[in-house]
Amino acid sequence: MAQTFQQEYMQMPPVTRAYTTACVITTIAVQLDIITPFQIYFNPDLIFRKFQVWRLVTNFMYFGPIGFNFLFNMIFAYRYCRMLEEGSFRNKTADFFFMILFGCSLMTILGLIVNIVFLGSAFTIMLVYLWSRRNPYVRLNFFGLMTFHAPYLPWVLLGFSVLLGNSVVIDLMEDVFPEQRGGFRILKTPRFLTYLLEGPTEDPNYNPLPEERPGGFNWGEGPEGDEQ
């Protein structure tokens, strides 16, 4: 059993493994009173005046005490983080990490405005939103209660989170506009980050096959480029 768990754990892609591990360790540390939520929540005054910069990161790693809300967020964060990393961002660890860094930066700025102390739930919604935009024709079943296409999943989760008493911020990521006709990439992953996370590129002229998406839908291509 332990060996099977270890094998499954090591098969997780690196970013997903690092994030989910950090969330579990943070939650256990709070549960055991090693640390308290007051030491890790998002507090701009303590960050900029007391230089407690770790709060910029730790506030994304805590979903509350162990219970249904924690399991709900952990399951969805793990599932969609892994599907993105193994799907759209396969062999693009640096791009995936930079996307997360950019998204978390936007959420942090919005956190200054809406006064949210933990942004982990918003981060989960971001991952779900990005995956759903890239898989528009996938049909999902939510706990056996309803069936819908993937683009509606963020809204379903938002409503469910509200029922759980959460305050959720839905952030639009740099994914939709660049993939439309006439769109362009606003940001590009720094080369040093690519080298650090992926190592040197063996063949700079190599172009991988385009990602296959459910329903034969290719973002940014006209009728002549769509798969039939």
Summary of the structure (lengths in Angstrom):
residues: 228
radius of gyration: 18.8
end to end distance: 45.0
largest distance: 59.7
contacts: 601
relative contact order: 0.11
helix: 55%
strand: 4%
